């Protein structure tokens, strides 16, 4: 169904078929132009999605990914500022003068340990021990880049004022940068913000989205070395402090609010058994549903750490590694974006897409559910109720700084396990390509709506000020002395990058990454046919 017919069926024809006086919403003709501009980039979107999938760089090590995106944006007339907020792989890409400033962002980092061959339904690493896109972050910035280029072309052609600013979410899986972006003033003059995150459905929402606030903190215990057998009384074990904190926290957990989530790993357990460890550390994520409760939870964690140090005769220091605010979507922006999502509609899935979906679900003991053919209903506080999703996303820090909305676009398979190999299986296949194109179309149309509708911008700001900020105020738990943990994953990537480089996509030689890997996507069993895998 074309855009005009979709609009009529959805009852929004009056809004998008109207003439376009100065300051009015984008009309149908302009939206059809911007859709065509995105459609013209369908091949480039596939290449971008596949290329970034093959880079698979974890947080703070997105070197190839960042430079690849920068090169495309520079070629298309965007001005680049590298290393924003002291993060080497972060950047802004800006274009335009006058009119509202629109921020467009998505995450780019992968996950260590979830390397996965795309287009096959069995768990099979591309690189043993390598990183991979087990959440689909390889698709979001391609979506935003395509949407921005499309909107830029239409805005230039018709003299539409507006300023675009693209930015990547670095180390989102560590929840480690967006609060620092905000602190550095990256969004200080932004009027409206659109963020994209991969999903299995196609939709958006407003209000408290049920994602928790979180603080990432590493506790380092300092003790005294000694011979573990000959003179243990002379030692003070930092590892004892770490382990005791873990035990004490688990006892305390029973008496904490049910809304909290907390988990940890021992980041350093010492050297060797016959030396009492003088240094050991434990890395915690503390999560809560609102700023005040998160601050209380963090205070409790610090008290437990101090108690563990006192009990073991050690000392403890702490280092904040990241922070994420609770997520809160802007209502006027969400409603405008959702109208465009409905107008675009779901991708046309092929029989091979549906067969691959079922194969992934069946072979990995997941609930069988076909790729959806209908847009997800608009998510509101009324439809969500008291739903809480436990997880966090540091886009929340941007949401409490400027009016922001998140689009979920249908580039992955229902019921896969995120942060797991199953969530990477479709992310360099036609499913990911089609879902990313659909998302880019909805975002491109919304960019035009924001640029051409002063009332929409005013309403978004008023709702942000009069509704959202009346509920709670932004309260980041990072101190002025806290800095992005840019050294994270450096040692790991130095070890695995040489092997991973052999698997990078070569778009000048192969039509798709699946072709390069010798994978027949249309085959019923989707076995790997070539030696390149």
LINNORUR-V539311 format. One record per residue. RES is the residue in one small letter. OMEGA is omega in whole degrees, -180 to 180 (NA if undefined). NEAR is the number of other C-alpha atoms within 12 Angstrom. D_CENTER is the distance of its C-alpha to the mean C-alpha in Angstrom with 2 decimals. Layout:
RES&OMEGA&NEAR&D_CENTER  RES&OMEGA&NEAR&D_CENTER
This chain:
x&-179&16&31.03  x&-173&17&30.78  x&-180&33&29.11  x&-180&25&32.50  x&177&19&33.26  x&-178&22&29.87  x&180&27&30.40  x&-179&20&33.90  x&-176&17&32.94  x&178&22&30.30  x&-180&16&32.69  x&-177&24&30.75  x&-179&22&33.20  x&-178&17&34.84  x&-172&25&31.75  x&177&34&30.88  x&-177&23&34.41  x&174&16&35.85  x&-174&17&37.12  x&173&22&34.94  x&-179&13&36.80  x&177&18&35.28  x&-180&24&32.43  x&178&25&32.09  x&179&32&29.12  x&-179&40&28.57  x&-176&32&31.18  x&-177&32&31.12  x&178&22&32.42  x&180&37&29.68  x&176&39&27.00  x&177&30&28.74  x&-177&27&28.77  x&174&41&25.06  x&179&39&24.49  x&179&29&26.90  x&176&32&25.12  x&-178&39&21.86  x&178&30&24.04  x&179&21&25.73  x&-175&30&22.52  x&179&31&21.96  x&-180&23&23.14  x&176&29&21.11  x&178&43&17.89  x&-180&38&18.93  x&180&39&19.73  x&180&42&16.46  x&-178&50&14.46  x&-178&47&17.09  x&-179&42&17.43  x&174&42&13.92  x&-177&52&14.08  x&177&49&17.33  x&173&46&16.23  x&-176&51&13.81  x&180&47&13.53  x&-174&49&12.19  x&-179&43&11.12  x&179&42&13.61  x&-175&37&15.28  x&-172&42&13.43  x&-180&34&16.89  x&-179&28&17.64  x&-178&40&14.32  x&-179&43&14.66  x&178&27&18.36  x&179&25&18.04  x&179&42&15.96  x&-179&32&18.31  x&179&21&21.30  x&-178&26&20.41  x&176&33&19.82  x&179&23&22.99  x&-178&15&24.93  x&169&22&24.08  x&177&21&25.35  x&179&28&22.46  x&-172&23&23.32  x&168&27&21.15  x&-177&27&20.86  x&171&26&19.66  x&-179&28&18.84  x&177&28&17.83  x&179&31&18.04  x&-179&25&19.54  x&-173&34&16.52  x&-177&27&17.99  x&178&37&15.05  x&179&44&13.84  x&165&39&15.64  x&176&37&16.43  x&-172&40&18.12  x&176&33&20.50  x&171&33&23.18  x&176&28&25.78  x&178&20&28.33  x&178&18&29.21  x&-178&28&27.71  x&176&33&24.48  x&-174&34&21.58  x&178&47&18.34  x&-177&46&14.98  x&-175&48&12.47  x&173&45&8.97  x&-175&43&5.68  x&-177&48&3.95  x&-173&52&7.00  x&174&46&7.87  x&-176&47&9.67  x&177&41&11.59  x&173&38&15.27  x&-180&29&17.72  x&174&35&16.16  x&-175&40&17.67  x&172&44&18.72  x&178&45&20.99  x&174&50&19.60  x&173&50&21.99  x&-172&44&23.84  x&178&38&23.77  x&175&28&24.81  x&-178&26&22.86  x&-178&26&23.77  x&168&31&22.07  x&178&39&22.11  x&-179&30&22.82  x&-179&22&24.20  x&-177&22&22.19  x&177&36&19.61  x&-178&42&15.84  x&-179&49&13.95  x&-180&50&10.92  x&169&43&11.36  x&176&43&8.20  x&180&58&8.34  x&176&53&5.98  x&-173&53&9.49  x&-172&59&9.83  x&179&53&7.69  x&170&48&9.66  x&177&57&12.77  x&-177&55&12.55  x&178&56&12.52  x&-180&52&15.13  x&180&47&17.32  x&-178&49&17.23  x&179&50&18.13  x&179&46&20.86  x&-179&39&22.28  x&179&48&22.46  x&180&40&23.94  x&-179&29&26.64  x&-179&31&27.68  x&177&35&27.67  x&-177&22&29.80  x&-173&15&32.14  x&178&20&32.85  x&-180&20&32.72  x&180&32&29.93  x&178&31&28.85  x&-180&36&25.30  x&-179&35&23.00  x&176&46&19.58  x&176&42&17.15  x&-180&47&14.16  x&179&48&11.88  x&171&51&9.06  x&179&49&6.49  x&174&50&8.58  x&178&44&8.72  x&-179&40&5.75  x&173&40&7.51  x&-177&38&10.45  x&-161&41&9.30  x&-176&44&11.55  x&-168&51&11.45  x&175&47&10.76  x&178&48&13.97  x&173&42&15.75  x&-179&36&14.77  x&-179&32&16.28  x&-179&29&19.21  x&177&20&19.90  x&-178&18&20.27  x&-175&35&17.70  x&-170&35&17.55  x&-179&21&21.23  x&179&21&22.61  x&179&31&19.81  x&-179&37&21.22  x&-175&51&18.31  x&174&51&14.55  x&179&50&12.45  x&-180&50&8.67  x&174&48&7.45  x&-180&43&5.48  x&-179&48&7.66  x&173&38&10.49  x&175&40&14.13  x&-176&36&15.55  x&-177&47&15.68  x&179&42&15.64  x&-179&44&14.69  x&180&38&16.21  x&-177&38&17.63  x&178&39&18.88  x&-172&37&17.75  x&175&40&14.96  x&175&32&15.79  x&-171&32&12.81  x&165&39&14.54  x&-175&49&14.86  x&169&50&14.86  x&179&51&16.67  x&-174&42&16.54  x&177&39&20.12  x&177&32&22.37  x&178&41&26.05  x&178&39&28.53  x&178&42&32.04  x&179&35&35.03  x&-176&32&38.27  x&180&29&41.28  x&174&29&42.00  x&175&22&45.13  x&-173&20&46.58  x&-179&21&45.14  x&-173&14&48.50  x&-176&13&51.18  x&-177&15&50.13  x&-179&18&47.19  x&179&16&48.65  x&-177&19&48.01  x&171&27&44.28  x&-170&31&41.50  x&174&42&38.52  x&179&42&35.07  x&175&41&33.83  x&178&39&35.99  x&178&44&34.13  x&-177&46&30.73  x&179&33&32.10  x&176&30&33.97  x&180&41&30.97  x&180&30&29.17  x&-178&19&32.25  x&179&26&32.77  x&-180&33&29.20  x&173&19&29.53  x&-178&13&32.83  x&-176&20&31.46  x&-179&23&28.52  x&-173&15&31.11  x&176&14&32.04  x&179&23&28.69  x&-179&17&27.32  x&-178&16&25.89  x&-178&27&22.69  x&169&35&21.72  x&178&32&19.67  x&-178&35&20.35  x&-175&24&20.27  x&169&27&21.22  x&173&21&22.15  x&-176&26&25.17  x&178&21&23.91  x&-178&26&27.54  x&-179&27&30.49  x&-176&29&33.27  x&-179&17&35.21  x&-170&17&37.98  x&-175&16&39.90  x&174&17&43.15  x&177&26&41.64  x&-176&31&40.64  x&176&33&37.07  x&175&34&37.12  x&175&33&33.34  x&-177&39&30.65  x&178&38&27.25  x&-175&37&24.95  x&-176&34&21.22  x&163&36&20.25  x&173&36&17.33  x&-177&45&18.93  x&175&45&17.36  x&-169&36&19.15  x&180&38&19.00  x&-174&35&20.25  x&-176&32&20.87  x&-179&24&24.49  x&178&29&24.04  x&178&34&21.34  x&178&27&23.78  x&-179&23&26.51  x&178&36&24.64  x&178&37&23.88  x&178&19&27.57  x&177&24&28.68  x&179&37&26.72  x&179&28&28.43  x&179&22&31.77  x&178&29&31.44  x&179&40&30.66  x&179&29&33.73  x&179&25&35.83  x&178&33&34.94  x&179&34&35.92  x&-177&24&39.15  x&-176&23&40.07  x&180&28&39.64  x&179&25&41.22  x&173&32&38.11  x&-179&30&36.03  x&171&35&32.32  x&-179&27&29.92  x&179&27&26.26  x&177&27&23.38  x&-179&36&20.22  x&-179&37&17.24  x&-179&44&14.46  x&174&51&14.09  x&176&50&11.97  x&173&50&13.86  x&-177&44&14.24  x&-177&42&12.54  x&-175&48&15.17  x&-178&45&15.21  x&-174&48&18.02  x&-179&38&20.73  x&179&36&22.39  x&-180&46&19.27  x&-180&41&18.07  x&177&33&21.59  x&178&44&21.80  x&-177&45&18.57  x&177&40&19.73  x&179&39&23.10  x&174&47&21.63  x&178&42&19.55  x&-179&41&22.91  x&178&41&24.73  x&-179&43&22.60  x&-177&38&22.67  x&174&33&21.35  x&175&34&21.68  x&-179&23&24.99  x&178&28&24.41  x&176&20&27.09  x&179&18&29.14  x&177&25&27.48  x&-179&35&23.99  x&179&29&25.36  x&179&30&27.36  x&177&40&24.49  x&-179&45&22.49  x&180&29&25.56  x&178&34&26.18  x&-177&39&22.80  x&-177&31&23.32  x&-175&21&27.00  x&180&21&26.96  x&176&23&24.32  x&177&17&25.95  x&178&21&23.26  x&-179&18&24.27  x&180&22&25.41  x&-178&22&23.98  x&171&28&24.17  x&-175&38&21.53  x&176&31&21.85  x&179&20&24.07  x&179&21&23.55  x&178&30&20.96  x&178&26&19.50  x&177&23&21.51  x&-179&32&20.22  x&-178&32&18.86  x&176&27&21.04  x&-180&20&22.32  x&-179&15&25.34  x&180&16&23.71  x&-174&19&21.33  x&-179&14&24.07  x&-176&17&23.24  x&175&19&20.41  x&-174&25&18.10  x&172&23&15.23  x&-177&26&15.45  x&-176&33&11.86  x&173&38&9.97  x&-174&42&6.95  x&167&45&8.25  x&177&52&7.90  x&180&47&11.13  x&177&46&12.91  x&-179&48&12.72  x&179&45&13.78  x&-180&43&16.80  x&178&40&17.69  x&177&39&17.88  x&-172&48&17.86  x&175&45&14.35  x&178&47&13.28  x&173&49&10.25  x&170&52&11.14  x&-174&40&10.52  x&-166&48&12.14  x&-177&46&14.31  x&180&50&13.34  x&-173&50&13.81  x&178&47&16.78  x&170&33&17.65  x&172&26&18.08  x&-179&36&16.53  x&179&25&15.47  x&-171&28&11.84  x&-178&26&11.88  x&-177&27&15.11  x&-179&38&16.77  x&-179&42&17.27  x&177&45&13.63  x&-171&49&14.15  x&-177&50&17.56  x&-165&53&16.87  x&168&52&14.11  x&180&49&16.88  x&176&47&19.29  x&177&41&20.54  x&180&46&18.41  x&-179&49&15.18  x&-178&44&17.24  x&180&41&18.73  x&179&52&15.71  x&176&55&14.04  x&180&50&17.44  x&179&49&17.77  x&179&57&14.57  x&179&56&15.75  x&-180&52&19.12  x&180&50&18.13  x&-179&57&16.19  x&178&48&19.16  x&-179&50&21.63  x&174&51&19.94  x&179&52&20.03  x&179&53&23.76  x&-179&43&24.23  x&-178&45&22.87  x&-172&40&24.86  x&-175&36&27.99  x&178&33&28.02  x&-179&26&28.91  x&179&22&29.35  x&179&33&25.75  x&-180&38&24.60  x&180&23&27.34  x&179&25&26.54  x&179&33&22.84  x&179&30&24.01  x&180&23&26.79  x&177&29&24.68  x&-176&36&22.28  x&-169&23&25.43  x&-179&18&27.72  x&-175&24&25.64  x&-176&30&22.33  x&173&24&23.84  x&-178&13&26.90  x&174&18&24.98  x&-179&22&23.74  x&178&22&23.17  x&-175&32&20.31  x&-179&28&21.26  x&-178&35&19.06  x&174&34&20.46  x&180&31&20.30  x&180&18&23.73  x&-179&13&24.94  x&179&12&25.59  x&-178&25&22.14  x&177&25&20.34  x&-177&40&17.07  x&-169&30&17.71  x&179&30&17.58  x&-177&22&19.91  x&178&26&17.59  x&-178&28&17.57  x&-179&20&20.19  x&179&15&23.01  x&-177&24&21.20  x&178&31&20.04  x&-180&20&23.56  x&-172&18&24.97  x&-176&29&22.92  x&-179&31&22.14  x&177&15&25.76  x&-179&21&25.58  x&-178&30&22.20  x&180&23&23.53  x&-178&18&26.12  x&-178&34&23.58  x&-180&34&21.85  x&178&32&22.14  x&-175&23&25.24  x&177&23&24.98  x&-179&12&28.44  x&-174&13&29.96  x&-178&19&28.06  x&180&19&27.05  x&177&34&23.91  x&177&40&22.33  x&178&41&23.95  x&179&27&27.25  x&-179&31&26.91  x&179&35&26.37  x&-177&25&29.30  x&178&28&27.62  x&-176&24&29.42  x&-178&35&26.85  x&-178&23&29.77  x&-175&20&31.67  x&-178&22&31.97  x&178&22&31.31  x&176&29&28.75  x&179&25&30.28  x&-174&27&29.59  x&-175&19&32.56  x&180&14&32.26  x&-175&12&32.66  x&-177&20&29.58  x&NA&28&27.38
